[in-house]
């Protein structure tokens, strides 16, 4: 073989949740004053799949906008 073999890094394991924490729910309530229902639904889905608030917000902005 002529090239270097690269080892891919293991994927980041995210924990799925059944519901948002009290703190997350309170933050989402405040956040919802500034964003659409679609944006909020996308964020909630991402957070339940293990994303942080900021990660979820960035994903929602990219996918559905404001």
VEXDREN-2710 file (C-alpha; in Angstrom, 1 decimal):
% VEXDREN-2710
k/r/px/py/pz
1/UNK/0.0/0.0/0.0
2/UNK/1.3/3.4/-0.9
3/UNK/-0.6/5.8/1.3
4/UNK/-1.0/6.2/5.0
5/UNK/-3.9/4.4/6.6
6/UNK/-5.9/6.8/8.7
7/UNK/-7.9/5.8/11.7
8/UNK/-11.2/7.6/11.9
9/UNK/-12.0/9.1/15.3
10/UNK/-14.9/7.5/17.1
11/UNK/-18.2/9.2/16.8
12/UNK/-19.4/11.5/19.6
13/UNK/-21.9/9.5/21.6
14/UNK/-25.0/11.5/22.4
15/UNK/-27.6/10.5/25.0
16/UNK/-31.3/10.4/24.0
17/UNK/-33.7/11.8/26.5
18/UNK/-37.4/11.4/27.2
19/UNK/-37.9/15.0/28.2
20/UNK/-36.0/18.3/28.6
21/UNK/-34.8/19.3/32.0
22/UNK/-36.5/22.1/34.0
23/UNK/-33.7/24.5/33.1
24/UNK/-33.9/23.6/29.4
25/UNK/-37.7/24.0/29.4
26/UNK/-37.4/27.5/31.0
27/UNK/-34.8/28.6/28.5
28/UNK/-36.8/27.3/25.6
29/UNK/-39.9/29.2/26.8
30/UNK/-37.9/32.5/26.8
31/UNK/-36.3/31.6/23.5
32/UNK/-39.7/30.9/21.9
33/UNK/-40.7/34.6/22.2
34/UNK/-38.1/35.3/19.4
35/UNK/-38.5/32.3/17.1
36/UNK/-41.1/30.4/15.1
37/UNK/-42.8/27.2/16.1
38/UNK/-40.9/25.3/13.5
39/UNK/-37.6/26.6/14.8
40/UNK/-38.6/25.6/18.4
41/UNK/-39.8/22.1/17.3
42/UNK/-36.5/21.5/15.5
43/UNK/-34.5/22.6/18.6
44/UNK/-36.5/20.4/20.9
45/UNK/-35.9/17.4/18.7
46/UNK/-32.2/18.1/18.6
47/UNK/-32.0/18.6/22.3
48/UNK/-33.8/15.4/23.0
49/UNK/-31.3/13.6/20.8
50/UNK/-28.4/15.0/23.0
51/UNK/-27.5/18.3/21.5
52/UNK/-26.8/21.3/23.8
53/UNK/-29.0/24.4/23.6
54/UNK/-26.4/26.2/21.4
55/UNK/-25.9/23.2/19.1
56/UNK/-29.6/22.8/18.7
57/UNK/-30.1/26.4/17.9
58/UNK/-27.4/26.4/15.2
59/UNK/-28.9/23.3/13.7
60/UNK/-32.4/24.8/13.7
61/UNK/-31.2/28.1/12.2
62/UNK/-29.5/26.1/9.4
63/UNK/-32.5/23.8/8.7
64/UNK/-35.6/26.0/9.2
65/UNK/-34.3/29.5/9.8
66/UNK/-35.9/31.8/12.3
END
